[in-house]
Amino acid sequence: MSDPLLTPKEQMVVMAARLLRPAERVLVGVGLPNLAANLAKRVHAPDLVLIYESGILDANPKSLPLSIGDPVLVRDALATIPMLELFSNYLQTGWIDVGFLGGAQVDCRGNLNSTVIGPYEHPVTRLAGSGGAADIASCARRLILMLPQDLRHFPPQVDFVTSPGHPPEGRRPDGQGPAWVVTDRGLYDFDDEGRMRLRQLHPDETLATVQNATGWPLEVHPDVGHWAPPTDAEYEALRRLVSTTPVDRQASA
Amino acid sequence: MSEAVARYIEDGQVLYLAGFTHLIPFAFGHEIIRQHKRGLTLCRATPDLLYEQMLAGHVAEKVIFSYAGNPGVGLLPVFRRAVETGAVAIEEWTHFEMVARLAAGAAGVPFWPVNTLDNDLSRRRARPRVASPFTGQLVPVVPPLAPDVTLLHAHAADEEGNIYVDGLLGEMREAALAARRVLVSVETCEPARELRAGRLTLLLPAFRVASVSVEPWGAHPSYVLGRYDRDTLFYRQWDAQARQELAVEAWLHEFVYGVADRAEYVRQLPAGRLRTLKEAALI
């Protein structure tokens, strides 16, 4: 059974946190990735180095920030550096181990769209755009993608390639690119051809329900199974994290 | 500030109001709206609520940007309406391309290499590649961005007009040095001797600054590290408010057109809110 105490989004956060290894340098985005990285730091990887594209090196936030430039990230950080320095001298030169990205659409090669639904010139819905996403997708050693899974988010083709995934002819030759996709239904890796492949299922899901939420014929790893439920340590740390945001502090003040 | 904007900002100019999450020059933006400037091209990596308000004030015909979201909250409703209806033209880059363009502008060189892989934005622009004369390696390049005027908010100025900051710089220094003219607002003016002994660092020497205005709370609802915190409640509430054009109009009438300057804007804000933001900054 799934844990009734954790929402599907919170379970995504637990799964994503498990993919981070001790001492890795992680470029963290807002929202779920931020939760996942901070959770990993509190559970199994205290020496994880959190880096934010606003120019924050080795953040140690006491509570969860709303944005990637929040004062709570700056206060206990090792340093703040100009964005140019971060993107040129750390990201572009290969010093970032893991990049986290989300988006409105992903396809079977890990191409991500966070720019527009519909045609670019006449958008149905205009989204935020790349920010650093295309740069991070290009230069991080490996990528973890996080987004909810349904036919809207997993279409046969994305409307716009904001952040490139694996090329049509196979995996990226430099060994980089999308490594994992974490959704509210399962965990995916990429096979030798650069195609997304189901590795673990959310406890409430079956192959059929997951396929029904996917806009292409899903590839399934031979050893696919259900993912292990959150441990007590993961559960406690996540609860503490989500209860201490700066917004709560201000709203109650 | 009113004099500086009247004197240096002309209709149709390319402006960069700098500051990434931190030190966003809201006081300058509001003054530009009040003076009914028109036809501006507004550049910022993150348009943020500042360009939401400036678009609602009809000062801009084009926005050059790389991320049009409200971090942790959602999108930018006014910007989104303006793009979806074609009311404003856009020119879009990635964050790295945006800061690289400023670096080229600041350095006075004709392009800057950026090794970001091809994507639909770069394909739309047919992004050019340049061969290294040393190795023959092909690198994608972006053109310089050199605004007519860059406007920014900082912690402090000394009596000579040197500008000092602390915390996140984002793209501020490159944006300032890429412009011919830089207008600055600061929280405080302090003696040079004290500033140089303290923890603030120099952002710009006085000779690169055309004008300095002292405007306490000049970055609200963004923040000034160590002085006041980010007003995250304001950022959250804007999302619902900005979905209705009339609500945005009403907000502008109360907090921009309806006040003479920043001091009056600050008096309109709840005193308890300001105290909370100040106290939070000192933790």
Interface residues (C-beta under 8 A of the other chain):
Chain A: V30 G31 E53 S54 G55 I56 P65 L66 S67 I68 G69 D70 P71 V74 R75 T80 I81 P82 M83 L84 F87 S88 L91 Q92 T115 Y120 P123 T125 R126 L127 A128 G129 S130 G131 G132 A133 A134 D135 A137 S138 C139 F160 V161 T162 S163 P164 P246 V247 R249 Q250 A251 A253
Chain B: F20 T21 H22 A45 T46 F65 S66 Y67 A68 G69 P71 G72 V73 L75 L76 F79 R80 V83 E84 E92 W93 T94 H95 F96 E97 V99 A100 L102 A103 V114 N115 T116 L117 D118 N119 D120 L121 S122 R124 G167 L168 L169 G170 E171 M172 R173 E174 Y223 L225 D229 R230 D231 T232 L233 Y235 R236 T276 L277 A280 A281 I283
